[in-house]
Amino acid sequence: MQYKRFSDKIVARFDKGEEIISSLLSLCGSERVTLAYISAIGAVGKFTAGVFSPEQKTYRSNSFEGDYEIVSLTGTVTTKDGQFYAHLHMSAGDASGKVFGGHLNSAEISATCEVVLFVIDGKVERAFSEEVALNLFKFD
């Protein structure tokens, strides 16, 4: 990974073989980011993304392997129990143009991933909601 900070924005390149979420964790730790919005594009060779069932309060994960272009990767960086927390959604297209995606669990970069992190001055913690069974924004 390489990156450069420009005031409240960080432009980064994650490299082949790196895992997106762990790379983002490393970047946010190095730059002390506790609240941000992320946007990214690139290519992945394998990824796992899920869909949440509000009725069952569970995720169904789907794994994909092959050549995929990241059509969209967006999300938020916050904290939960004082620790880094990323909530990311990714869509990726295959060679035939079919797009798959959902809540990102993991993704391994096959070529490169270009990331822009919009750092927000502040902190938003997350807390588990029994009602929804998700970690939601918690505003004090």
N, C-alpha and C positions, 0 to 999 in steps of 0.2 A: 504494500500500500504506500502511496505517496499522496500528499495533500498540501494545500496552501490555504491559509486563513486570510480573509478579506473582511475586517471589521466583524459584522454579525453573520457572515456566510463562510462556509468551508467548502472548497471544491476538492474532491478526492478522486483518486483512481485506485480501485481495488483490482488486484491482478489475478491471472490464471491460477487456479487451485485454491484461492482463498474462499472462505465461507463468508457470506454477506453479513449475517448477524454478528458473528464474532469479530469481523473486521470493523463493523460499526461500533461495537462495544469498545474495542481498542482505541478507535479514533475519539470517541466521546470521553473516554477516560483520560487520554492524553491532553485533550483540550478543555477538560472540566465542563462538558456540556451536560446540563440537567434538563433542558427543555428545548426542543427543536422540531422542525418539520423536515422530512427528507423526500427528495425526488431523485430517481436514478433510472438509467438505461444501461444496456449492455448485453452480455450473452452468458448463458448458464448451460452446463452439461447435465446437471441433475438438480432437482428441487422437490420439496415437499410443501404443499399448500393445503389448507383445510377450509372447510365450511362449517360454521356453527349452527347447530339446531337449537333455537330458543325453547322449543317444546321439550326436547330431551336433555337440554343443557349440556351437550357434548359436542366435540369437534369430530368431523369425519375427515381424515387426511388422505390425500392422493399424492402418490410419488410419481415423478416423471424423470426419464433419462433419455438423452439424445441431444440433438442440436436445437437450442431454443434461444430466441431473441427476447430480451426483456422489453415488452411493449410499454409497461408502466410498473414502477415500483414507488409506492408512496407510503407515508406513515408518520408516526410521531415518536419522539424520544421523550420520555418522562422518567420518573423514579417510582419505585415501589419498595416500601420498607427501607428507604434511603439508598437503594441500589438502582443501577441503570436498568431501564425497561424500554424495550422497543416494541411498538405495535405496527407491523408492516403488512401491506397487502401487495401482491405481485401478480401481474399477468404476463405470460410468456407465450410466444407463438412458435409453432414448429415449421418445417419446410413446406408444408402444404397450406400454411396460413391459418391453421386452427389455433385458437388461443385458449389457454388453460390458466387457472389461477385461483386465488383466494388468500386467506390469512397465511402469511409466510412462516413456515416452521424452520426451513433451512434451504440454502441454495449454494451450490458450488460454481464458481465462475469458471467458464471455459475459455474465455479470451480476455475480456476486460469488463469493468463496470464503472461507469462515470456517475459520480454521486455529487449532489449539491445538498448541503445541510444548511438550513435557514435557522440560525440560533436565535432563540427568544430569551430576552433578559428576564429571568424569573425561574420559578420552579413549580411544577404541578405534580403532586404525588398521586398514586393510584391506590385503590383499596378494593378488596374483593366484595362483590355484591352477592349476597345469598339469593336474592330475588331473581337476578339475571344470570348468575353463575359466571360472571366475567369480572376482570379487573378494570374498574371504571375510574375516570378522572375523579379526584377528590379535591374539592375547593374548600379551604378553611376560611 
